[in-house]
Amino acid sequence: MMSLEIMGSRQFPEWLYQHHVSLAFTTYQTGKLFLIGLQPNGRLSIFERTFNRPMGLSASANTLFVSSLYQLWRFENALEPGQVHQGYDRLYVPQLAYTTGDLDIHDIARDRTETPIFVNTLFSCLATVSHTHSFIPFWQPPFISKLAPEDRCHLNGLAMDNGTPRYVTAISQSDVADGWRDRRHNGGCVIDVKGDRILLDNLSMPHSPRLYRDKLWLLNSGTGYFGYADINAGRFEPVTFCPGYLRGLAFYEDFAVVGISKPRHNKTFSGLPLDQALQDKGADARCGLLVIDVRSGDIVHWLRLEGSLFEELYDVAVLPGVRRPMAIGVKTDEICRLITIGSWPTQQK
């Protein structure tokens, strides 16, 4: 039986209340989607559902996209404005699933038509969904010579610009099967999708690029630093050191929410600059979420996950205007009993 303890900083619930937001995050190691909001008494509301290796997460107030081991799920809120269900003001229902096969899907985003765009890490490309195939590829890094299921560079992160893919992150510029594992320390890069060129290199396992307030933010995960890209100078500008391996980044107003994980004790995650940085600062790696004020770089709030099986997060999302969310899962009979009725569209004469 899995044990889990979730602890928030003293003012974390107040921050959720003041900004009227909730949070969602995925823990693929234990197969969970977590939804964090507030109970009527002001205490944290923690809701979780089980999926097979959930990773990428794209969210708005009423729609969630979640990637799993071999499917990409779309959830829709079934409640009308002002309606509640068992005390929850959002009820996300799995309405659609694309069967993709095991593509090791990482970041997910949506284009102007709400069509999901995702990082197909196994095939080292950006792709979209298909009604007849596992995926449709539409871009690959300029150094990738062949579309093959070989995870050559560990393409992982995607930044959108007005509904169009603009920047991606990769662990390396390798063009051989699993070649990225040999370049973990300083082989990471940011690629301009529009220009097919390398913007930044010499990064350590970068993740989660995001365009926000005219800056390209990202996580230099192998070093533990949240920061942004100085595109003109071609370098990463560190802003905040975070005690853990960084993955998952979302913004709301003046704040960034980042996910931190405990590094795995294997060759992939050992020996990174993060190890020495933690030692120098007298800190241990943690698992959870950090809220960073982007104006000062200060960590103003945090949420920690403690438990023997809860050591890694992948993605995080902010749910604006949501007080207390829940979701219907696919592993209980609840999905059989929840039935909603839509309206037939009125025909215009």
C-alpha positions as CSV (number, residue, x, y, z in Angstrom):
1,M,0.0,0.0,0.0
2,M,1.4,3.4,-1.0
3,S,1.9,6.0,1.7
4,L,1.8,9.7,0.9
5,E,2.1,12.9,3.0
6,I,1.5,16.2,1.3
7,M,2.6,19.3,3.2
8,G,2.3,22.9,2.1
9,S,4.0,26.0,3.3
10,R,2.1,28.0,5.9
11,Q,0.7,30.6,3.4
12,F,0.3,28.2,0.4
13,P,-3.5,27.8,0.9
14,E,-3.9,31.5,1.2
15,W,-2.0,32.0,-2.1
16,L,-4.4,29.6,-3.8
17,Y,-7.4,31.5,-2.3
18,Q,-6.2,35.0,-3.1
19,H,-5.5,34.2,-6.7
20,H,-8.4,31.9,-7.2
21,V,-6.4,29.1,-8.8
22,S,-5.9,25.4,-8.4
23,L,-3.0,23.3,-9.5
24,A,-2.7,20.0,-11.4
25,F,0.4,17.8,-11.7
26,T,1.4,14.4,-12.8
27,T,3.5,11.7,-11.1
28,Y,4.3,9.1,-13.8
29,Q,6.4,7.1,-11.4
30,T,3.3,6.2,-9.4
31,G,0.7,6.7,-12.1
32,K,-1.2,9.6,-10.6
33,L,-2.9,12.8,-11.7
34,F,-3.2,15.2,-8.7
35,L,-5.6,18.1,-8.5
36,I,-4.9,20.6,-5.7
37,G,-7.5,23.1,-4.5
38,L,-9.2,24.3,-1.3
39,Q,-11.9,22.9,0.9
40,P,-14.6,25.2,2.2
41,N,-12.7,25.3,5.5
42,G,-9.6,26.7,3.8
43,R,-7.6,23.5,4.1
44,L,-6.0,21.9,1.0
45,S,-8.2,19.7,-1.1
46,I,-6.1,16.9,-2.6
47,F,-7.8,14.8,-5.3
48,E,-6.0,12.1,-7.3
49,R,-6.8,9.7,-10.1
50,T,-4.7,6.7,-11.3
51,F,-3.5,6.5,-14.9
52,N,-0.9,4.4,-16.6
53,R,2.3,6.5,-16.6
54,P,0.7,10.0,-16.9
55,M,3.3,12.6,-18.0
56,G,2.5,15.6,-20.3
57,L,-0.3,18.0,-19.1
58,S,-2.0,20.8,-20.8
59,A,-4.8,22.6,-18.9
60,S,-7.3,25.5,-19.0
61,A,-10.1,26.2,-16.6
62,N,-12.4,23.6,-18.3
63,T,-10.1,21.3,-20.4
64,L,-7.3,19.0,-19.5
65,F,-5.1,17.0,-21.8
66,V,-3.0,14.2,-20.2
67,S,-0.6,11.8,-21.9
68,S,-0.4,8.3,-20.6
69,L,1.6,5.2,-21.5
70,Y,-0.2,4.6,-24.8
71,Q,-3.0,7.1,-24.9
72,L,-3.6,10.8,-25.0
73,W,-6.7,11.8,-22.9
74,R,-8.9,14.8,-23.2
75,F,-11.0,15.8,-20.1
76,E,-13.8,18.3,-20.1
77,N,-15.5,20.0,-17.2
78,A,-19.1,18.7,-17.0
79,L,-20.4,21.4,-14.6
80,E,-22.1,24.6,-15.6
81,P,-20.9,28.0,-14.1
82,G,-21.9,28.1,-10.4
83,Q,-22.8,24.4,-10.3
84,V,-21.0,22.1,-7.8
85,H,-20.7,18.3,-7.6
86,Q,-20.0,16.8,-4.1
87,G,-18.5,20.2,-3.1
88,Y,-16.2,20.5,-6.2
89,D,-16.6,23.4,-8.7
90,R,-14.9,21.5,-11.5
91,L,-15.6,17.9,-12.6
92,Y,-13.2,16.8,-15.3
93,V,-14.6,13.9,-17.3
94,P,-12.5,11.8,-19.8
95,Q,-14.4,12.4,-23.0
96,L,-11.8,11.4,-25.6
97,A,-8.7,9.2,-25.9
98,Y,-6.3,8.9,-28.8
99,T,-4.5,5.6,-28.9
100,T,-0.9,6.5,-29.8
101,G,1.1,3.5,-28.7
102,D,4.0,4.0,-26.4
103,L,5.6,7.2,-27.8
104,D,7.0,8.4,-24.5
105,I,5.0,11.6,-25.0
106,H,6.4,14.5,-22.9
107,D,5.1,18.1,-23.2
108,I,1.6,18.7,-24.6
109,A,0.2,22.0,-25.9
110,R,-2.8,23.1,-28.1
111,D,-2.8,25.0,-31.3
112,R,-5.3,27.7,-32.3
113,T,-7.9,25.1,-33.1
114,E,-7.5,23.3,-29.7
115,T,-5.8,20.4,-31.5
116,P,-3.2,18.8,-29.3
117,I,0.5,19.1,-30.3
118,F,2.9,16.9,-28.4
119,V,6.6,16.1,-28.1
120,N,7.1,12.6,-29.5
121,T,10.2,11.8,-27.6
122,L,10.6,8.2,-28.9
123,F,10.6,9.4,-32.5
124,S,12.5,12.7,-31.8
125,C,9.8,14.9,-33.4
126,L,6.8,17.1,-32.8
127,A,3.6,15.5,-33.7
128,T,-0.2,15.8,-33.6
129,V,-3.0,13.3,-33.2
130,S,-4.6,11.3,-36.0
131,H,-8.0,9.6,-36.4
132,T,-6.4,6.7,-38.3
133,H,-2.8,6.5,-37.2
134,S,-0.7,6.6,-34.0
135,F,0.5,10.1,-34.8
136,I,1.3,12.6,-37.5
137,P,4.8,14.0,-37.4
138,F,5.3,17.6,-38.7
139,W,8.7,18.7,-37.4
140,Q,12.0,17.2,-36.3
141,P,15.3,18.8,-35.2
142,P,17.7,19.7,-38.0
143,F,20.3,17.3,-36.7
144,I,17.9,14.3,-36.7
145,S,18.4,12.4,-40.0
146,K,15.7,9.8,-39.7
147,L,12.3,9.4,-38.1
148,A,12.9,6.3,-36.0
149,P,11.7,4.9,-32.6
150,E,15.2,5.4,-31.0
151,D,14.9,8.4,-28.6
152,R,18.1,9.8,-30.2
153,C,18.2,13.3,-28.5
154,H,15.5,13.0,-25.8
155,L,13.4,15.8,-27.2
156,N,11.2,16.8,-24.3
157,G,10.0,20.4,-23.9
158,L,7.7,22.6,-26.1
159,A,7.0,26.3,-25.9
160,M,4.1,27.7,-27.9
161,D,3.8,31.2,-29.4
162,N,0.2,32.3,-30.1
163,G,-0.8,28.8,-30.8
164,T,2.2,27.8,-32.9
165,P,5.1,25.6,-31.8
166,R,8.2,27.9,-31.4
167,Y,10.9,26.5,-29.2
168,V,11.8,23.0,-28.0
169,T,14.4,21.5,-25.6
170,A,16.5,18.4,-26.0
171,I,19.0,16.7,-23.8
172,S,21.5,16.5,-26.7
173,Q,22.1,16.9,-30.4
174,S,22.7,13.2,-30.9
175,D,21.6,11.4,-34.0
176,V,22.1,7.8,-32.8
177,A,19.8,5.6,-30.8
178,D,19.8,6.6,-27.1
179,G,22.7,8.9,-27.8
180,W,21.5,11.6,-25.4
181,R,22.6,9.6,-22.3
182,D,26.3,10.4,-23.2
183,R,25.6,14.1,-23.2
184,R,23.7,14.7,-20.0
185,H,26.1,17.1,-18.3
186,N,26.4,19.8,-21.0
187,G,24.8,18.6,-24.3
188,G,21.4,20.1,-23.8
189,C,20.0,22.7,-26.2
190,V,17.1,25.0,-27.1
191,I,16.0,24.8,-30.7
192,D,14.1,27.5,-32.6
193,V,11.4,25.5,-34.5
194,K,10.6,28.3,-36.8
195,G,14.2,28.9,-37.8
196,D,15.5,25.4,-37.5
197,R,18.5,26.6,-35.5
198,I,20.1,26.0,-32.2
199,L,19.5,29.0,-29.9
200,L,21.3,27.8,-26.7
201,D,23.5,24.9,-26.0
202,N,25.8,23.7,-23.2
203,L,22.8,23.1,-21.0
204,S,22.3,20.2,-18.6
205,M,19.2,18.2,-19.3
206,P,16.9,21.2,-20.0
207,H,13.1,20.9,-19.7
208,S,9.8,22.8,-19.9
209,P,10.5,25.9,-22.1
210,R,7.7,28.4,-21.8
211,L,7.2,31.9,-23.4
212,Y,5.8,34.3,-20.8
213,R,5.9,38.1,-20.7
214,D,8.3,38.3,-23.6
215,K,10.8,35.9,-22.1
216,L,11.7,32.3,-22.9
217,W,11.8,30.6,-19.5
218,L,13.1,27.1,-19.0
219,L,14.5,24.7,-16.5
220,N,18.2,23.8,-16.6
221,S,17.3,20.6,-14.8
222,G,20.7,19.0,-14.4
223,T,21.9,22.1,-12.5
224,G,18.7,22.7,-10.5
225,Y,18.2,26.2,-11.9
226,F,15.0,27.9,-13.1
227,G,15.8,30.8,-15.4
228,Y,15.4,32.3,-18.9
229,A,17.2,32.4,-22.2
230,D,19.1,35.4,-23.2
231,I,18.6,34.8,-26.9
232,N,20.7,37.7,-28.1
233,A,23.7,36.5,-26.0
234,G,23.0,32.8,-26.6
235,R,23.1,31.9,-22.9
236,F,21.0,30.7,-20.0
237,E,20.4,33.2,-17.2
238,P,19.8,31.4,-13.9
239,V,17.2,33.0,-11.6
240,T,16.4,30.6,-8.8
241,F,18.1,27.5,-7.5
242,C,15.6,24.8,-6.6
243,P,16.5,21.8,-4.4
244,G,15.6,19.0,-6.8
245,Y,15.6,17.8,-10.4
246,L,13.3,20.3,-12.3
247,R,10.5,19.3,-14.6
248,G,7.2,21.0,-15.2
249,L,6.7,24.8,-15.4
250,A,3.5,27.0,-15.5
251,F,2.9,30.7,-14.9
252,Y,0.2,32.8,-13.4
253,E,0.4,36.6,-13.0
254,D,3.8,37.3,-11.2
255,F,4.4,33.7,-10.3
256,A,6.0,30.6,-11.8
257,V,5.1,27.1,-10.5
258,V,7.8,24.5,-11.0
259,G,8.0,20.8,-10.2
260,I,11.0,19.3,-8.4
261,S,11.9,15.6,-8.1
262,K,14.4,13.5,-6.2
263,P,16.9,12.3,-8.8
264,R,16.9,8.6,-9.5
265,H,19.9,6.7,-8.2
266,N,21.0,5.4,-11.6
267,K,23.4,6.4,-14.4
268,T,20.9,8.8,-16.0
269,F,20.6,11.1,-13.1
270,S,23.8,10.6,-11.1
271,G,26.9,12.8,-11.4
272,L,25.0,15.9,-12.6
273,P,26.0,19.4,-11.5
274,L,22.8,19.3,-9.3
275,D,24.5,16.8,-7.0
276,Q,27.4,19.1,-6.2
277,A,25.1,22.2,-5.9
278,L,22.9,20.4,-3.3
279,Q,26.0,19.3,-1.4
280,D,27.4,22.9,-1.4
281,K,24.1,24.3,-0.1
282,G,23.7,21.6,2.5
283,A,20.4,20.4,1.1
284,D,18.7,17.2,0.1
285,A,16.6,16.9,-3.1
286,R,12.9,17.1,-2.6
287,C,9.7,16.2,-4.4
288,G,6.9,18.7,-4.8
289,L,6.0,22.1,-6.2
290,L,7.6,25.5,-5.7
291,V,6.0,28.9,-6.3
292,I,8.5,31.4,-7.4
293,D,8.0,35.2,-7.6
294,V,9.5,36.0,-11.0
295,R,10.1,39.6,-10.0
296,S,12.5,38.7,-7.2
297,G,13.3,35.1,-7.9
298,D,12.3,34.2,-4.4
299,I,10.6,30.9,-3.6
300,V,7.5,32.2,-1.8
301,H,5.5,29.0,-1.3
302,W,6.0,25.3,-1.6
303,L,4.2,21.9,-1.6
304,R,6.1,18.8,-0.6
305,L,5.3,15.1,-1.3
306,E,6.7,12.6,1.1
307,G,6.5,8.9,0.6
308,S,8.7,6.1,-0.4
309,L,7.1,5.8,-3.9
310,F,6.5,9.5,-4.5
311,E,9.8,10.9,-5.7
312,E,9.3,12.1,-9.2
313,L,6.9,14.6,-10.9
314,Y,6.8,15.4,-14.6
315,D,4.4,18.2,-15.4
316,V,2.4,21.0,-13.7
317,A,-0.5,23.2,-14.7
318,V,-2.4,26.2,-13.2
319,L,-6.2,26.1,-13.3
320,P,-7.4,29.7,-13.3
321,G,-10.7,30.5,-11.7
322,V,-11.0,27.1,-10.2
323,R,-11.4,26.6,-6.4
324,R,-11.7,22.9,-5.9
325,P,-11.3,20.5,-8.9
326,M,-11.9,16.7,-9.2
327,A,-11.9,14.2,-12.0
328,I,-13.6,11.1,-13.0
329,G,-11.2,8.2,-13.5
330,V,-11.4,5.1,-15.8
331,K,-10.7,2.4,-13.2
332,T,-13.9,2.6,-11.1
333,D,-17.6,2.3,-11.8
334,E,-18.1,6.0,-11.2
335,I,-17.5,6.6,-14.9
336,C,-20.5,4.3,-15.6
337,R,-22.9,6.2,-13.3
338,L,-22.1,9.8,-14.2
339,I,-24.3,10.8,-17.1
340,T,-24.8,14.3,-18.4
341,I,-27.1,15.5,-21.2
342,G,-26.1,18.1,-23.7
343,S,-28.3,20.4,-25.8
344,W,-29.0,20.0,-29.5
345,P,-27.7,23.1,-31.3
346,T,-30.4,25.5,-32.3
347,Q,-30.6,25.8,-36.1
348,Q,-30.5,29.3,-37.4
349,K,-33.0,30.2,-40.1
